[in-house]
């Protein structure tokens, strides 16, 4: 597993694989509220849809199935630094970057 750290402001999402979206919805000096939704990856609920909200303090973590974990690394001003542990074959990217890549891919066809 590897951890990718991404800084996000409110409503800026992270795309994990093709089906999981994680985004902070509220950030203050000590906590971040994070919404996660998509399809579970691994475990008995593999492929099942989910939506969950997590109130996180620095160092706290939640899991999305057996193989993906999201940790609040730190809060810097109006941004949360989130660490995503995922297998190497699972992409972890900013959602807007994924959308740009999709647009470029569609332009090539």
C-alpha distances in whole Angstrom, upper triangle without the diagonal:
4,7,10,13,16,20,22,25,27,26,24,21,18,17,14,14,18,19,17,19,18,21,23,27,28,27,30,30,28,26,24,25,22,23,20,21,20,19,17,14,14,16,20,20,18,20,22,23,22,24,23,24,22,24,22,23,21,18,18,15,16,14,14,14,12,8,9,10,12,14,17,17,21,24,26,29,28,25,22,19,16,12,10,6,5,5,6,9,10,12,12,16,19,21,24,22,21,25,26,24,26,29,29,28,31,33,33,34
4,7,10,13,17,19,23,25,24,22,19,16,16,13,14,18,19,17,18,17,20,21,25,26,25,27,27,26,24,23,24,21,22,20,21,21,20,18,16,16,19,23,22,20,22,24,24,23,24,23,24,22,24,21,22,19,17,17,15,16,14,15,16,14,11,10,10,12,13,15,15,18,21,23,26,26,22,19,16,13,10,8,5,6,6,6,10,10,11,10,13,16,19,22,20,20,23,24,23,24,28,27,27,30,32,31,33
4,6,10,13,16,19,21,21,19,17,13,14,12,14,17,18,16,16,15,17,18,22,23,22,24,24,22,21,19,20,18,19,17,20,20,20,18,16,18,20,23,23,21,22,24,23,22,22,21,21,19,21,18,18,16,14,15,13,14,13,14,16,15,12,10,9,9,9,12,11,14,17,19,22,22,18,15,12,10,6,5,4,7,9,9,12,11,11,9,12,14,17,20,18,19,22,23,22,24,27,27,27,30,32,32,33
4,7,10,13,16,19,19,16,14,11,12,11,13,16,17,15,15,13,15,16,20,21,20,22,23,22,20,18,19,17,18,17,19,19,20,19,17,19,22,25,24,22,23,24,23,22,22,21,21,19,20,18,18,16,15,16,14,15,15,15,17,17,14,11,11,10,10,12,11,14,16,17,20,20,16,13,10,8,6,5,7,8,11,10,13,11,10,7,9,11,14,16,15,15,19,20,19,21,24,24,24,27,29,29,31
4,7,10,13,16,17,14,13,10,13,12,15,18,19,16,15,13,13,14,18,19,17,19,19,18,17,15,17,15,17,16,19,20,21,21,19,22,24,27,26,24,25,26,25,23,22,21,20,18,18,16,16,14,13,14,13,15,16,16,19,19,16,13,12,10,9,9,8,10,12,13,16,16,12,10,6,6,4,6,9,11,14,14,16,14,12,9,10,11,14,16,15,16,19,20,20,22,25,25,26,28,30,30,32
4,6,10,13,13,10,10,8,11,12,15,17,18,15,13,11,11,12,15,16,15,17,18,18,17,14,16,14,15,15,18,19,21,21,20,23,25,28,26,25,25,26,24,22,21,20,19,17,18,16,16,14,15,15,15,16,17,17,20,21,18,15,13,11,11,10,9,11,12,12,15,14,10,8,6,5,6,8,11,13,16,16,18,15,13,9,8,8,11,13,12,14,17,17,18,20,22,23,24,26,28,29,31
4,7,10,12,9,10,9,13,14,18,20,20,17,14,12,10,10,13,14,12,14,15,16,15,12,14,13,15,16,19,20,23,23,23,26,28,31,29,28,27,28,25,23,21,20,18,17,17,15,15,14,15,16,16,17,19,19,23,24,21,18,16,13,12,10,10,9,9,9,11,10,6,6,4,6,9,11,15,17,20,20,21,19,16,12,11,9,12,13,13,16,18,18,19,22,23,24,26,28,29,30,32
4,7,8,5,7,8,12,14,17,19,19,16,12,10,8,7,10,11,10,13,14,15,14,11,12,11,13,14,16,19,21,22,22,26,28,30,28,27,26,26,24,21,19,18,16,15,15,14,15,15,16,16,16,17,19,19,22,24,22,18,17,13,13,11,12,11,10,10,11,9,5,5,6,8,11,12,16,18,21,21,22,19,17,13,11,8,10,11,13,15,16,17,19,21,22,23,25,26,28,30,32
4,6,5,8,11,14,17,20,21,21,18,14,12,8,7,8,9,8,11,13,15,13,10,11,11,13,15,18,20,23,24,25,28,30,32,30,29,28,28,25,23,20,19,16,16,15,15,16,16,18,18,18,19,21,21,25,27,25,21,19,16,15,13,14,12,10,10,9,6,4,6,9,11,14,16,20,21,25,25,26,23,20,16,14,11,12,13,15,17,18,19,21,22,23,25,27,28,29,31,33
4,6,8,11,15,17,21,21,20,17,13,11,7,5,5,6,7,10,13,15,12,9,9,9,11,13,16,19,22,23,25,28,30,32,29,28,27,26,23,21,17,16,14,14,14,14,16,16,19,18,18,18,21,20,24,27,25,22,20,16,16,14,16,14,12,12,11,8,7,8,11,12,16,17,21,23,26,27,27,24,21,18,16,13,13,14,17,18,18,20,22,23,24,26,28,28,30,32,34
4,6,10,12,15,19,18,17,15,11,9,6,6,5,8,10,14,17,18,15,12,11,9,9,12,13,16,20,21,23,26,28,30,27,26,25,24,21,18,15,15,13,14,15,16,18,19,21,20,19,18,20,19,23,26,24,21,19,16,17,16,18,17,15,16,15,11,10,11,13,13,17,17,21,22,25,26,26,22,20,17,15,11,10,11,15,15,15,17,20,20,21,23,25,25,27,29,31
4,7,10,13,16,16,16,14,10,9,6,7,8,11,12,15,18,19,16,13,12,11,11,12,14,16,19,21,22,25,28,30,27,26,24,24,21,19,17,16,15,16,16,16,18,19,20,20,19,18,20,19,22,25,23,19,18,15,16,15,16,16,14,15,15,11,10,10,12,12,14,15,19,19,23,23,23,20,17,14,11,8,7,8,11,12,13,14,17,18,18,21,22,23,25,27,28
4,7,10,13,13,12,10,6,6,4,7,10,12,14,17,20,20,17,14,13,10,9,9,11,12,16,17,18,22,24,26,23,22,21,21,18,16,14,14,14,15,16,16,18,19,19,18,17,16,17,15,19,21,20,16,15,13,15,14,16,17,16,17,17,14,12,11,12,11,13,12,16,16,19,20,20,16,14,11,9,6,5,8,10,10,11,14,15,16,17,20,21,22,24,26,27
4,6,10,11,11,8,6,5,6,9,12,15,16,19,21,21,18,15,14,11,11,9,11,12,14,15,16,19,22,24,22,20,19,19,17,16,15,15,15,15,17,16,18,18,18,17,15,15,15,13,17,19,16,13,13,11,13,13,15,16,16,17,19,16,13,12,11,9,10,9,13,13,16,16,16,13,10,7,6,5,5,8,9,9,11,14,14,15,17,19,20,21,23,25,26
4,6,7,7,6,5,7,9,13,15,18,19,23,25,24,21,18,17,13,12,10,10,10,12,13,13,17,20,22,20,17,16,17,15,15,14,15,16,17,19,19,21,21,21,20,17,16,15,13,15,17,15,12,13,12,15,16,18,19,20,21,23,20,17,15,15,12,13,10,13,12,14,14,14,10,8,6,5,6,5,9,9,8,10,13,13,13,16,17,17,19,21,23,23
4,6,7,5,6,8,11,14,17,20,21,24,26,25,22,19,18,14,13,10,10,9,10,11,10,13,17,19,17,15,14,15,14,14,14,15,16,17,19,19,21,21,20,19,15,14,12,10,12,14,12,9,10,10,14,16,17,20,21,22,24,22,19,17,15,12,12,8,10,8,11,11,11,7,6,5,7,9,9,12,12,10,13,16,15,15,18,20,19,21,24,24,25
4,6,6,9,11,14,18,21,24,25,28,30,29,26,23,21,18,16,13,12,10,10,11,9,12,16,19,17,14,12,15,14,15,16,17,19,20,23,22,25,24,23,22,19,17,14,12,13,14,12,10,13,13,17,19,21,23,24,26,28,26,22,20,19,16,15,11,12,9,10,10,9,5,5,6,8,11,11,14,13,10,13,16,14,14,17,18,17,19,22,22,23
4,6,9,12,15,19,21,24,25,29,31,30,27,24,22,19,16,13,12,9,9,11,11,14,18,19,17,14,12,14,13,14,15,18,20,21,24,24,27,27,26,24,21,19,17,13,15,17,15,13,16,16,20,22,23,26,26,28,29,27,24,22,21,18,18,15,15,13,14,14,12,9,8,9,10,12,10,13,13,9,11,14,13,12,15,17,15,17,20,20,20
4,7,10,13,17,19,22,24,28,30,29,26,22,20,16,14,11,8,5,6,8,9,13,16,17,14,12,9,11,9,10,12,14,17,18,22,22,25,26,25,23,19,17,15,11,13,15,14,12,15,15,19,21,23,25,26,28,29,26,23,22,21,18,18,15,16,13,15,16,14,11,11,11,12,13,11,15,15,12,13,17,16,15,18,20,18,19,23,23,23
4,7,10,14,16,19,21,24,26,25,22,18,17,13,11,7,6,4,6,8,9,13,15,17,14,12,11,11,9,9,10,11,13,15,18,18,21,22,21,19,16,13,12,9,11,14,13,10,12,11,15,17,19,22,22,24,26,23,20,18,18,14,15,12,13,12,14,16,14,11,10,10,11,12,10,14,15,12,14,17,17,16,19,21,21,22,25,26,26
4,7,10,12,16,17,21,23,23,19,16,14,10,8,6,5,6,9,11,12,16,18,20,17,16,14,14,12,11,9,11,12,13,16,17,20,20,20,18,16,14,13,11,14,16,15,12,13,11,14,15,18,20,20,21,23,20,17,15,15,13,14,12,14,14,16,18,17,13,12,10,10,10,8,12,13,11,13,16,16,16,19,21,21,22,24,26,26
4,7,10,13,14,17,20,19,16,12,11,7,6,4,7,9,12,13,14,17,19,21,18,18,17,16,14,12,10,10,10,10,13,13,16,17,17,15,13,11,11,10,14,16,15,12,11,9,11,12,15,16,16,18,19,17,14,12,12,10,11,10,13,13,17,18,18,14,13,10,11,10,9,13,14,14,15,18,19,19,21,23,23,25,27,29,30
4,6,9,11,14,17,17,14,10,9,6,5,7,9,12,15,16,18,21,23,25,22,21,20,20,17,14,12,11,10,10,12,12,15,16,17,15,14,13,14,14,17,20,19,15,14,11,12,12,14,15,14,16,16,13,11,10,11,10,12,12,16,17,20,21,21,18,16,13,12,10,9,12,14,14,15,18,19,20,22,24,25,26,28,30,31
4,6,7,11,13,13,10,7,6,4,6,9,12,15,18,19,20,24,25,27,24,24,23,22,19,17,13,12,9,9,10,10,12,14,15,14,14,13,16,16,19,22,21,17,15,12,12,10,13,13,11,13,13,10,9,7,10,9,13,14,17,19,22,24,24,21,19,16,15,13,13,15,17,18,18,21,23,23,25,27,28,29,31,33,34
4,7,10,14,14,11,8,6,6,7,10,13,16,20,21,23,26,27,28,26,26,25,23,20,17,14,12,9,10,10,12,14,16,18,16,16,16,18,18,22,24,24,20,18,15,15,13,16,15,13,15,14,11,11,10,13,13,16,17,21,22,26,27,28,24,22,19,18,15,15,16,19,20,20,22,25,25,26,28,30,30,32,34,35
4,7,10,11,8,6,5,7,10,13,16,20,23,24,25,28,29,31,28,28,28,26,23,20,16,14,11,11,9,10,12,14,17,16,17,17,20,20,24,26,26,22,20,16,16,13,16,14,11,13,12,9,10,10,13,14,17,19,22,24,28,29,30,26,25,21,20,18,18,19,22,23,23,25,27,28,29,31,33,33,35,38,39
4,7,8,6,5,7,9,12,15,19,22,25,25,27,29,30,32,30,30,30,28,26,22,19,17,13,12,10,10,10,12,15,14,16,17,20,21,25,27,26,22,20,16,14,11,13,11,8,10,9,6,7,7,11,12,16,18,21,24,28,29,30,27,25,21,20,18,19,20,22,24,24,26,28,29,30,32,34,35,36,38,40
4,6,6,6,9,12,15,18,22,25,28,28,30,32,33,35,33,33,33,32,29,25,22,19,16,14,11,11,10,11,15,15,17,19,22,24,27,29,29,25,22,18,16,13,14,11,8,10,8,7,9,9,13,14,18,20,24,26,30,32,33,30,28,24,24,21,22,23,26,27,28,29,32,33,34,36,37,38,40,42,44
4,6,8,12,15,18,21,25,28,30,30,31,33,34,36,34,35,35,34,31,28,25,22,18,16,13,11,10,10,14,15,18,20,23,25,29,30,29,26,23,19,16,13,13,10,7,8,7,8,10,10,13,15,18,21,24,27,31,32,34,31,29,26,25,23,24,25,27,29,30,31,33,35,36,38,39,41,42,44,46
4,7,10,13,17,20,23,27,29,28,29,31,32,34,32,33,33,32,30,26,23,20,17,14,10,9,6,7,11,12,15,17,21,23,26,27,27,24,20,17,14,11,12,9,7,10,10,11,12,10,13,14,17,20,22,25,29,31,33,30,29,25,25,23,25,26,28,30,31,32,34,35,37,39,40,41,43,45,46
4,7,10,13,16,20,23,25,25,26,28,29,30,29,29,30,28,26,22,20,16,13,10,7,5,5,7,10,10,12,14,18,20,23,25,24,21,18,14,12,9,11,9,8,11,12,11,11,9,12,12,15,17,20,23,27,29,30,27,26,23,23,21,22,24,26,27,28,30,32,33,34,36,37,39,41,42,44
4,6,10,13,16,20,22,22,23,26,27,28,26,27,27,25,23,20,17,14,10,8,6,5,7,9,11,10,12,13,16,17,21,23,22,19,16,12,11,8,11,10,8,11,12,10,9,7,10,10,13,15,18,21,25,26,28,24,23,20,19,18,19,21,23,24,25,27,28,29,31,33,34,35,37,39,40
4,7,10,13,17,20,20,22,24,25,26,24,25,24,23,20,17,13,10,7,6,4,6,9,12,14,12,12,12,15,16,20,22,22,18,16,12,12,10,13,13,12,15,15,12,12,10,12,12,15,16,19,21,25,27,27,24,23,20,20,18,18,20,23,23,24,26,28,28,30,32,33,34,36,38,39
4,6,10,14,16,16,18,21,22,24,21,21,21,20,17,14,11,8,6,5,6,7,11,13,14,12,11,10,12,13,17,19,19,15,13,10,11,10,13,13,13,16,16,14,12,10,12,10,13,13,16,18,21,23,24,20,19,16,16,15,15,18,20,20,21,23,25,25,27,29,30,31,33,35,36
4,7,10,13,14,17,19,21,22,19,19,18,17,14,11,7,6,4,6,9,11,14,16,17,14,13,11,12,12,15,18,18,15,14,11,13,13,16,17,16,19,19,17,15,13,15,12,15,14,17,18,21,23,23,20,19,16,16,15,14,17,19,19,19,22,24,23,25,28,28,29,31,33,34
4,7,10,10,13,16,17,18,15,15,15,13,11,8,6,5,6,8,11,12,16,17,17,15,12,10,10,9,12,15,15,12,11,10,12,13,17,18,18,21,22,19,17,15,15,12,14,12,15,15,18,20,20,16,16,14,15,14,13,16,18,17,18,21,22,22,24,27,26,27,30,32,32
4,7,9,12,15,16,17,14,14,12,11,7,5,4,6,9,11,15,16,20,21,21,18,15,13,12,9,12,15,15,13,13,13,16,17,20,22,22,24,25,22,20,18,19,16,17,15,16,16,19,21,20,16,16,15,15,15,13,17,18,17,17,21,21,20,23,25,25,25,29,30,30
4,7,9,13,15,16,12,11,9,8,5,6,7,10,12,15,18,19,23,24,23,21,18,14,13,9,11,15,14,13,14,14,18,19,22,24,25,27,28,25,23,21,21,18,18,15,17,15,17,19,18,14,15,14,15,15,13,17,18,16,17,20,20,19,22,24,23,23,27,28,28
4,6,10,12,12,9,7,5,5,4,6,9,11,15,17,20,21,25,25,24,22,18,15,12,9,9,12,13,12,14,15,19,21,24,26,27,29,31,28,26,23,23,19,19,16,16,14,16,18,16,13,15,15,17,18,16,20,20,18,19,22,22,20,23,26,24,25,28,29,28
4,6,8,9,6,5,5,5,6,7,10,11,15,16,20,20,23,24,22,20,16,13,10,6,5,9,9,9,11,13,17,20,23,25,27,29,31,29,26,23,22,19,18,15,14,13,14,17,16,13,15,15,17,19,18,22,22,20,22,25,24,23,26,28,26,28,31,31,31
4,7,9,8,5,6,8,10,11,13,15,17,18,21,21,24,24,22,20,16,13,10,6,5,7,7,7,11,13,17,20,22,25,27,30,32,30,27,24,22,19,17,13,12,10,11,14,12,10,13,13,17,19,18,22,22,19,22,25,23,22,26,27,26,27,31,31,30
4,7,7,5,8,10,12,13,16,17,20,20,23,23,26,26,23,21,17,14,11,8,5,5,6,9,12,15,18,22,24,27,29,32,34,33,29,26,25,21,19,15,14,11,11,14,14,12,15,16,20,22,22,26,25,23,25,28,26,26,29,31,29,30,34,33,33
4,6,5,9,10,13,13,16,17,20,20,23,23,26,26,24,21,18,15,11,9,6,5,8,11,13,16,19,23,25,28,31,34,36,34,31,28,27,23,21,18,16,14,14,18,17,16,19,20,23,25,25,29,29,26,29,31,30,29,33,34,32,34,37,37,37
4,6,9,9,12,13,17,17,21,21,25,25,28,29,26,23,20,17,13,12,8,9,12,14,16,19,22,26,28,31,33,36,38,36,34,30,29,26,24,21,19,18,18,21,20,19,22,23,26,28,27,31,31,28,30,34,32,31,35,36,34,35,39,39,38
4,6,5,8,10,13,14,18,19,23,23,27,28,26,23,19,16,12,10,7,9,12,13,15,18,21,24,27,30,31,34,36,34,31,28,28,24,23,20,19,17,18,21,20,18,20,21,24,25,24,28,28,26,28,31,30,28,32,34,32,33,36,37,36
4,6,9,11,14,16,19,20,24,24,27,28,26,23,20,16,13,10,7,9,10,12,15,17,21,24,27,30,31,34,36,34,31,28,27,23,22,18,17,15,15,18,16,15,17,18,21,23,22,26,26,23,25,28,27,26,29,31,29,30,33,33,33
4,6,9,13,15,19,21,24,25,28,29,27,25,21,18,14,11,9,12,13,13,16,18,22,25,27,30,31,34,36,33,30,28,27,23,23,19,18,16,16,19,17,15,17,18,20,22,20,24,24,21,23,26,24,23,26,28,26,27,30,31,30
4,7,10,13,17,19,22,24,27,28,27,24,21,17,14,11,10,13,14,15,17,18,22,24,27,30,31,34,35,33,30,27,27,24,23,20,20,18,19,22,20,17,19,20,22,23,21,25,26,23,24,27,26,25,28,30,28,29,32,33,32
4,7,10,14,17,20,22,25,27,26,23,20,16,14,11,11,15,16,15,16,17,21,23,26,28,29,31,32,30,27,25,25,22,22,19,20,18,20,22,21,18,19,19,20,21,19,22,24,21,22,25,25,23,26,29,27,27,31,32,31
4,7,10,13,17,18,22,24,23,20,17,13,12,9,10,14,15,14,15,15,18,20,23,25,26,29,30,27,25,22,23,20,20,18,19,18,20,23,22,18,19,18,20,20,18,22,23,21,22,26,26,24,27,30,28,29,32,33,33
4,7,10,14,16,20,22,22,18,16,13,12,10,12,16,17,15,15,14,17,18,22,23,23,26,27,24,22,20,21,18,19,17,19,19,21,24,23,20,20,18,19,19,17,20,22,21,21,25,25,24,27,29,29,29,32,34,34
4,7,10,12,16,19,19,15,13,10,11,10,13,16,17,14,14,13,15,16,19,21,21,24,24,22,20,18,19,16,17,16,18,18,21,24,24,20,21,19,20,19,18,21,24,22,23,27,27,26,29,31,31,32,35,36,36
4,7,10,13,16,17,13,12,10,12,12,15,18,19,16,14,12,14,14,17,18,18,21,21,19,18,15,17,15,17,16,18,20,23,25,26,22,22,19,20,19,18,21,24,23,24,27,28,27,30,32,32,33,36,37,38
4,6,10,12,13,10,9,8,11,12,15,17,18,15,13,10,11,11,14,15,15,19,20,18,16,13,15,13,15,15,17,19,22,25,26,22,22,19,20,19,19,22,24,24,25,28,29,29,31,34,34,35,37,39,40
4,7,10,12,9,10,10,13,15,18,20,21,18,15,12,11,10,14,14,13,17,17,16,15,12,14,13,15,16,19,21,25,27,28,25,24,21,22,21,21,24,26,26,27,30,31,31,33,36,36,37,40,41,42
4,7,8,6,7,9,13,15,18,19,20,16,13,10,8,7,10,10,11,14,16,15,13,10,12,10,12,14,16,19,23,25,27,24,23,20,21,20,21,24,25,26,27,29,30,31,33,35,36,37,39,41,42
4,6,6,9,11,15,18,21,22,22,19,15,12,9,7,9,8,9,13,14,14,13,10,11,11,13,15,17,21,24,26,28,26,25,22,22,22,23,25,27,28,29,31,32,34,36,37,38,40,42,43,45
4,6,9,12,16,18,21,22,21,18,14,12,8,5,6,5,7,11,14,14,13,9,9,10,11,14,16,19,23,25,27,24,24,20,21,21,23,25,26,27,29,31,32,33,35,36,37,39,41,42,44
4,7,10,13,17,19,19,18,16,12,10,6,5,6,8,10,14,17,17,15,12,11,10,10,12,13,17,20,22,25,23,22,19,21,21,23,26,26,27,29,31,31,33,35,37,37,39,41,42,44
4,7,11,14,16,17,17,14,10,8,6,6,8,10,12,16,18,18,16,12,12,10,10,12,13,16,20,22,24,22,22,19,21,21,23,25,26,26,29,31,31,32,35,36,37,38,41,42,43
4,7,10,13,13,13,10,7,5,4,7,9,12,14,18,20,20,17,13,12,9,9,9,10,13,17,19,21,18,19,16,18,19,21,24,24,24,27,29,29,30,33,34,34,36,38,39,40
4,7,10,11,11,9,6,5,7,9,12,15,17,20,22,21,19,15,14,11,11,10,11,12,16,19,20,17,18,16,18,19,20,23,24,23,25,28,28,28,31,33,33,34,37,38,39
4,6,7,8,6,4,6,9,12,15,18,20,23,25,24,21,18,17,13,12,10,9,10,13,16,17,15,16,15,17,19,19,23,23,22,25,27,27,27,30,32,31,33,36,36,37
4,7,7,5,6,8,11,14,17,20,22,25,27,25,22,19,18,14,13,10,10,10,12,16,16,13,14,13,16,17,17,21,22,20,22,25,25,24,28,29,28,30,33,34,34
4,6,6,8,11,14,18,20,23,25,28,30,29,26,22,21,17,16,13,12,11,12,16,16,13,16,15,19,20,20,24,24,22,25,28,26,26,30,31,30,31,35,35,35
4,6,8,12,15,18,20,24,26,29,32,30,27,24,22,18,16,13,11,10,11,14,15,13,16,16,20,22,23,26,26,24,27,29,28,28,32,33,31,33,36,36,36
4,7,10,13,17,19,22,25,27,30,29,25,22,20,16,14,10,8,6,7,11,11,10,13,13,17,19,20,24,23,21,24,27,25,26,29,30,29,31,34,34,34
4,7,10,14,15,19,21,24,26,25,22,18,16,13,10,7,6,5,7,11,12,9,11,10,14,16,17,21,20,19,22,24,23,24,27,28,27,29,32,32,33
4,7,10,12,16,18,21,23,22,19,16,14,10,8,6,5,7,10,13,15,12,13,12,15,16,18,21,21,20,23,25,25,25,29,30,29,31,34,34,35
4,7,9,12,14,17,20,19,15,12,10,7,6,5,6,9,13,15,17,14,14,11,13,14,16,19,19,19,22,24,24,25,27,29,29,31,33,34,35
4,6,9,12,15,18,17,14,10,9,6,5,6,8,12,15,17,19,17,17,14,15,16,18,21,21,21,24,26,26,27,30,31,31,33,36,36,38
4,6,8,11,14,14,11,7,6,5,6,9,11,15,18,20,22,19,19,15,16,16,18,20,21,22,24,26,27,28,30,32,32,34,36,37,39
4,7,10,13,14,11,8,5,6,6,10,12,15,19,20,23,20,19,16,17,17,19,21,22,23,25,27,27,29,31,32,33,35,37,38,40
4,6,10,11,9,6,5,7,9,13,16,19,22,23,26,23,22,18,18,18,20,22,22,24,26,27,28,30,32,33,34,36,38,39,41
4,6,7,6,5,6,9,12,15,18,21,25,26,28,25,23,20,19,18,20,21,22,24,26,27,28,30,31,33,34,36,37,39,41
4,6,5,6,8,11,14,17,20,23,27,27,29,27,24,21,20,18,20,21,22,24,26,26,28,30,31,32,34,36,37,38,41
4,6,8,10,14,17,20,24,26,30,30,32,29,27,23,21,19,21,21,23,25,26,27,29,31,31,33,35,36,37,39,41
4,7,10,13,17,19,23,25,29,29,31,28,25,21,20,17,18,18,20,23,23,24,27,28,29,30,32,34,35,37,39
4,7,9,13,16,19,22,25,25,27,24,22,18,16,14,16,16,18,20,21,22,24,26,27,28,30,31,32,34,36
4,6,10,12,16,19,22,23,25,22,20,16,15,13,15,17,18,20,21,22,24,26,27,28,30,32,33,35,37
4,7,10,13,16,19,20,22,19,17,14,13,12,15,17,17,19,21,22,23,25,27,28,29,31,32,34,36
4,6,10,13,16,17,19,16,15,11,12,11,14,16,17,18,20,21,22,24,26,27,28,30,32,33,34
4,7,10,13,14,16,14,13,10,11,12,15,18,17,18,21,22,22,24,27,27,28,30,32,33,34
4,6,10,11,13,11,10,7,10,12,14,17,16,16,19,21,21,22,25,26,26,28,30,31,32
4,7,9,12,10,11,9,12,15,17,20,19,19,22,24,22,24,27,28,27,30,32,32,33
4,6,8,6,8,8,12,15,16,20,18,17,21,22,21,22,25,26,25,27,30,30,31
4,6,6,9,10,14,17,18,22,20,18,22,23,21,22,26,26,25,27,30,29,30
4,5,7,9,13,16,18,21,18,17,21,22,19,21,24,24,23,26,28,27,28
4,6,10,13,16,17,20,18,16,19,20,18,19,22,22,20,23,26,24,25
4,7,10,13,14,17,15,13,17,18,16,17,20,21,19,22,25,24,25
4,6,10,11,14,12,10,14,15,13,14,18,18,17,19,22,22,23
4,7,9,12,10,10,13,15,13,15,18,19,18,21,23,23,25
4,6,8,7,7,10,11,11,13,15,16,16,19,21,21,23
4,6,5,7,9,10,11,13,15,16,17,19,20,22,24
4,5,5,6,9,10,11,12,14,15,17,19,20,22
4,5,5,6,9,10,11,12,14,15,17,19,20
4,5,5,6,9,10,11,12,14,15,17,19
4,5,5,6,9,10,10,12,14,16,17
4,5,5,6,9,10,11,12,14,16
4,5,5,6,9,10,11,13,15
4,5,5,6,9,10,11,13
4,5,5,6,9,10,11
4,5,5,6,9,10
4,5,5,6,9
4,5,5,7
4,5,5
4,6
4
